[in-house]
Amino acid sequence: MKKPKKSMIILFSILAVFMLVIAVACGKKEAPTEDANAQQEAASEVATQDYHIGIVTTSVSQSEDNFRGAEAVLKQYGSSNDEGGKITVVTVPDNFMQEQETTISQMVSLADDPEMKAIVVAEGIPGTYPAFKAIREKRPDILLIVNNTHEDPVQVSTVADVVVNSDSVARGYLIVKTAHDLGATKFMHISFPRHLSYETISRRRAIMEQTAKDLGMEYIEMSAPDPLSDVGVPGAQQFILEQVPNWIAKYGKDTAFFATNDAQTEPLLKQIAAHGGCFIEADLPSPTMGYPGALGIEFTDDEKGNWPKILEKVEKAVVEAGGSGRMGTWAYSYNFSGLQGLTDLAVKAIESGDREFTLDKVLASLDTATPGSKWNGSLMKDNNGVEVKNSFFVYQDTYVFGKGYMGVTSVEVPEKYGIKVKELSTDEKIYKNELSNGRPIIANVGPGDFSSI
C-alpha cells in the first residue's frame, strides 16, 4: 500500500483543525451584550406598563369631588383610548338605586378589556358587591379596589382586594369631641332610613350618640327626606334650607350639625353660616363639599384641583360670612384624594406584582395625593371583633376655618368606642413615638423569630 503524499497529510490536518474550530464555536453560547440586556429590560418594562385601570365614579350632581377626582386621574395617567394611556372612566347613573342592573353591567363590562388589570370604584354604591363578584368569577386577575362602600364592608371584602372607608369608629368620636371642644353643647345627626341601614353609618351614629352623652351634650336625631325618594335632590335640599333656621331657633346656636348625605350639606352650611351653629366636617369632607354653593365661591381653572389654593379661598369666604372658629372640613377632599390615592395603590401593585396590602401601604398612597396633610387609620373589625385584613378605616386631620388644624389624628379614641389597631413598620423611632404616647405595641411572632418554640 502506498503511503499518502506529504502534501495531502498537511491538507487533511488543516481541514480537521478547521472543522474542530467550527464545532467549538457553534457549541459555545455567547454572553449577552449590553445592547441585548437593555432590550430585554425594555421588553420587561413595557410588559409592566402595558395595562389599563378602570375608574368607576358617580356623576357631578351626586358627588362633584368623585367626578373631578376621576378627571384628575384620567389627566395624570392618560386615557386608555390613547396610545400609552391607562385609564377608562365609567360614570354610573344618577338614580343608581333604581338602575342597579345598569350600574352592575357598567362595572362588569370593564373586565371585557383584556388589558384591564385593576378597577377602582370611587364610591361603593349598592350594586358594587354583585359587580365585583361577577368580575372576580370572570377575571380573577383583576385587582378590585373600592372606596366608601355603602354595602356591608365585610361582605364586600370577600370579593375585593382592598376596601377603604372613612374611619366611622374614630370619626364618630372625634367629630363630636371636636364640636364639644369648640363650645357646642348639643349635637344633631341628620339622616334617613336608607343611610341608617348601612353598617358603617349606623355604627358611627351609635358612637356619636354615646360620645355626646359621655361629654354631657344633648344628642338629637333628626330625620330628613332621602334625595333618592320621590322628592329628589331639590326636595331634600329645600327641606334642610327651611328647617335649619327653625332648629337653631329651638336648640340654640351652640348646636353642632352633621348630615350623612352630601346633597344636603350645601343648604345646611348656608343656613349655619347665616343663623349660627357649628359644623365640624361633612360625611365625606372636602373644602368644596357644600361650601362653594353655600357661600357663592367660584374657582378659576388654575385653582381647580389645587387644594391649598381652594382651602385658602374657602377659608376667606367662611371668615367673611362669620363662620370663623365654628365651621370646618378636611384640607383635601376625601373623595378626590381617595380616588387618586387608591389609583396610585393600584399602579404600584400592578407594576411591582405585589398584591399584599397593608395599612401602611394604603396611607402611603393617600399621602401622595395630600402633601402636607396627616392621615391615620386602622384595620376594620367585624361585629365579632375580628380584623378584616383587606378592609381599612382612614381619616384626615380636621381643619377649622379661622383656627387651623385640630390635631385629631393624634387624639386617642377611647377603647369603649372600638379598639384601634394598626401595623407598624420596623422603625425604632416609630416604636418610641407610639410608646411615648401611651400606645402599647403587640408583637406577633412565630417559631424561629426569637426562639424555637
N, C-alpha and C positions, 0 to 999 in steps of 0.2 A: 504494500500500500504506500502511495506517495505521501510524503509529508506536505502539509499546506505551505504555500509560499508565505514568506515573512510579511509581505505587504497585506495579504489577506488577514493574517492574525492581528495585525495592527488595526485594520478596518473593523473587524468584529469586536475588538476591545473598545474601540471608540463608541460603537453602536450600543454596547452593553452599558457603558457608563452613562450615555445619553438617556437611555430608557430608565435607568435607575434614578437619575435626577428627576425625570418627569414623574415617575411613580411617587417619589418622596414629596415632590411639590404638590401633586394632586391630592395626596392624603393629608397634607398639612392644613389646619384651619387657621386662617388669618385672623389676627386680633382686630376687633372693630376699630375703625379710625375715629378721630374726634368728630368728623362730619356725620358718620353713621350714628354715633351716640347721640348727637344733637338731634338728628332726625327722629330717632326712637323716642327721645324725651318729648319732642314736639308732638309726636303722634299720641303719646300718652296724655299730654296736656289737653290736646284737642278732644280726646275722649271724655275727660272730666269736665270740659267746658261746654260740650255739645249737649245741652239739656234744656228742658222747659219747666217753668213753675207756674201753676195755676193760682190765681188770686180771686177769691170769691168775696164780693162786697155788697153791701146794701146801697140803695140809691142816695142821692143828695138829700132828698126830703126825709128819709129815715135817719140818716146819720151822715152829715157832711164830712166829718173827720174820717170816717171809714172810706168814703169815696175819694176824698183828697189824698188820703194815705195810699190808696191803690194807684192813683195818678202819679204820686211821687215814686213809688216802687217801679212803675212802668217806665218813668223817665230815667231812673237810675240804672236799670238793667236792660232796657230796650224791649220792644215788642217782639213776640215770637214770630210775628209775620215778617219781620225784617231780618236780614242776614246778621247772625251773631246775637240777636235778641233772645231774651229768655222768658218774658212774662206774657201770659194770657189772662186777661181780666174778664170775669163774668159778673154781671150785676143782676141780683135776684129781684123778683117782683116786689113792688111796694107792699102789696097785700099778700105777703108770704104765707100767712096763716091759712088763707082760703085757697092759695095756689101752691100748696106743698108739692104736688106732683111735678109742677113746672120747676120749682126750686130744686127738687131732688134730681130731676133729669138733667138740669143745667150743670150741677156739680159732677154727676156721674159721667157726663159727656166729655169732661176734661181728660178722663182716662183713655179715651179713644186715640189720643195723640201718643204715638209710640215713644216720643222723646220726653213725655211728661214724667218727671221724677219726684215732684212734690206738689201738694195742694195746700195752700194756706187760706183758711177761712177767717175773714176779718171779724165776723160776729156770728157765733154759732146759733143761729136762729133754728126754731123747730124744723126738722127735716134733715139736719146735718148728720145725725146718727144713722138713719137708714141709708143716706147717701154714702157715708163713709163705709158702712157695712158692705154695700154693693161694690164700691170701688175696691175694698180690701179683697173681696172674693174674685174680682175681675183682674186686678193688678196689684198683687201683694208687694211689689217692688216700690210702689209709690209711697213717699212719706206723707202722712196726713197730720196736719197741724191746725188747731182751732183755737181762737181767742174768744173770750167772753161767751161761753156756751150758755144757752137758755135751757138746754136739756140737762138731764141728770149727768153731772160730770163724771161720776163713777162709771156709769154705763157707757158714756162716750169714750172713756179711756180704754175700754176693751177693744175698740176698733181704731183708735187714733194713736199716733206715735207721741204726740205732745198735746196736752190740754192746758190752757192758761186762762186764769180768771183774775180779776182784781180781788185782792185778799178780803173776802167777806168777813172773816173772823176778825182780823186786825182792824179793818176799816169800820166794822160795826162798833168797835170800842173807841177807836181813835177819832172818828168824826164827832161823836157825842162828847168825848172828853175835850176836844179842841173847842167845841161850842161852849162848853162849861168854862174853859179857861178864858174865853173871850167875854164871859159875863152872862151867857144865856142861862135862864132858869127853867125853860120849857123846851121840849123837842117834839116837833111834829113830823111824822112819817107819812108821806102821801103815796098811795099806790092803788092797785085794783086787783081783783081775784086772779086774773091770768098771770100776772107777775108774781103774786104771792104763792102761786103753785110751783114756782121754780125753786129748787132746793137751796141754791146759793142765796137767793134774795130772801127767802123765808128765814133762813138761818141768820143772815145779817140783821133782819128786822128783829128777831128774838134777842140778839145780842145788844142791839141798840136800846131796846126796851129795858133790858136788865141793867145796862150801863147807866141809863138815865135814872133809874130807881136807886142804884148804888151811889150815884153822885148827888142824890137829893133833888133831881129835876123831875118835873111833871112830864110824863110821856103821853103824846096824843096821836092816836091812829086815825088818819083821815082817808076816806075812800074817794076816788075821783074816776071819771069816765075813762074807759080804755080807748086809746086812739084807734085801735083796730075794730072797735064796735061800730054800730050804725052812725054814731055822731062823727066819727072820723077824727083826724088830727085837728081840724079847725074847731070842732065842738069841744074836744078835750082841752084845747088851749084856752078857749073862751071861758070855760068853767073856772080854770085857775085864775085867769085875769079878773073875773068877777068876784071870786071868793077870797082871795088873799087879803084884800083890804078889810073884809069882814072878820077874817081870822085874827089879823093883827089887832083890830079894834077889840075883839073878845079876849084874846090871850095875852096881848101886850107886845111891845117892841123887843122885849128880852126873850122872844121865841126864836128858836133856830128851826129852819125848814129843810127837809130833804125829800126829793121826789125820785121815784125809781124809773121814770120814763124821760127820755131825752127831749121829746117834743114838748113836754110840759115845763121844761127848765126855763125856756126863754120868757114866757109870761110870768113865771114865778120870780125870776130875777128882776124883771121890770117893775113889779109891784113892791118887792122888798127894797129896791133902791129908792122908790118913791115914798113908801109909807113906813119903812123901818123893818126891823127883824134881822136875823142873822142867817147867812148861807155859807157853809164851810166848803163844800165841793159837790159837784154833780155825781150822778151814779157812775158815769164814765167821764171823769174830769178832763177839762181842756179849757184854755183861755177863750177858745172860740165856741164853746158849748153854751149857747144861750146869750152870752154877753154882747156880741155884735148886734143882734136883732133887738135885744132889750134896751141897749143904750145908743143905738144908731151909729155903730162903729163900722167904718169901711176900711178895707185894706188894699193897698196898691199891689200890683203884680210882684214887685220886689219884696213885699212884706209877706205874701202868702207862702206858708211853709217855713218861714223864718221865725221860729218860736220865741227867741229872745226879743225880737222886734215886736212881735204880736203881743207878748206879755207886757212890754213897756207901754204900748198903745192902749191896751185894755185897762191897765192899772191907772193910767191918766184919766180915762173916762169914768172909771169907778170912783176915784177920789173926787172928781168934779161933781159926781152925782150924789156925793155924801155917803158912799159906802165904805169909806176907809176904815180898816180895822174890824169889819164885820162881814166881808164878802171874800170868798177865796176860790181856789182852783188848784190844779197841778200846773207847773210851769210848761210842761209839754202835754199835748193831747194823748190820752191813754190809747184811744182808737188809732190815731195816726202813728204814734211811735210804736205801739204794739204790733201793728202790721209791718212796719219797717224792721223792727227788731226780730220778729219771727221769720220774716223772709231772709234776713241775714243768717239766722239759725239754720234754715233750710239749705241755703247756699253752702255754708260751712260743712254741713253734714254730707251733702252730695259730693262736694269736691274732696273731702277727706275720707269718705267712706265710713265714717264713724256714726253709727245710729244709736249710740248710747247718750241719753240726755240727762243732765243733772241741773239742779237749781243754779249752780254757778255758771253753767253754760247759758242758761236762759237769761239770767241777769246780765251777763257779759254782752249778749246780743242786744238786749234792751239798752244798755249803756251806749252802744254805737249810735243809737237813734236819739239819745238825750244827753249830749255832752254837758257836763256840769251839774246834772241832777243826781239825786240819790235814790236808789231803789232798795227795797228789802222784800223778803218773801219767805215762803215755806212750802213744804210738800203738803198737799191736801190729804186729809184723813177722811175715811168713810164714817158712817154712823157708828161703827164698832170701834173707832179709834185706830184703825189700821191704815198705814200710809199707802197712798196710791202713787207709785213710783214715777209715773209719767204725767201726773196732774199737779200743776203748780199754782200757788197763790202769790200774786205780786202786788206791790203798791209803791207809789212815789211820794216824796215829801209834799206836804200841803203848803201852798203859798197863799197867804192872806194879803190882799192888796192894801198898801199903805203900812204894812207891818213886816212883811217878808216871810221867809221860810219858818215853819213852826217846829222843825226838827222831829217830826213824828216817826221817821224811820229808825230813830234810836230810842224811842219810847218802848218800854217793856209792857207787853199786853198781859194782864193777869191770867194765870193759868186757868182760872174758873171759866174763862171765855173760850178756852181751847189752847192746849199746849202747842207752841210753835217749834218746829224742828227744821233745821237747815243743815246741808252738808257744808263742811269747811275744807278749803284746800290746805295742803300740807305746808303751812307757813307759820313760823314761830310767832311773828308779830300779830297775826290774826288770832292765834290761840291766846296770847297775853291780853289782847284787847277784849276778847269775849269773857275771859275770866275776870278781868278788872271791872267789867260792867255787871258782874254778878250772874253771868250766864254759864251754867255748867256745860262741860263737854263730855260726851259719851263716846268712848272708843269702841268700835265694833271690830273685833279681831277674831281670827280663826287660828287653827293649829299651825304652828310654824312662825307666826308673827313675833311672838315673844317667848314662846315655849313650845314644847312638843305635845302639849295637852290638846 
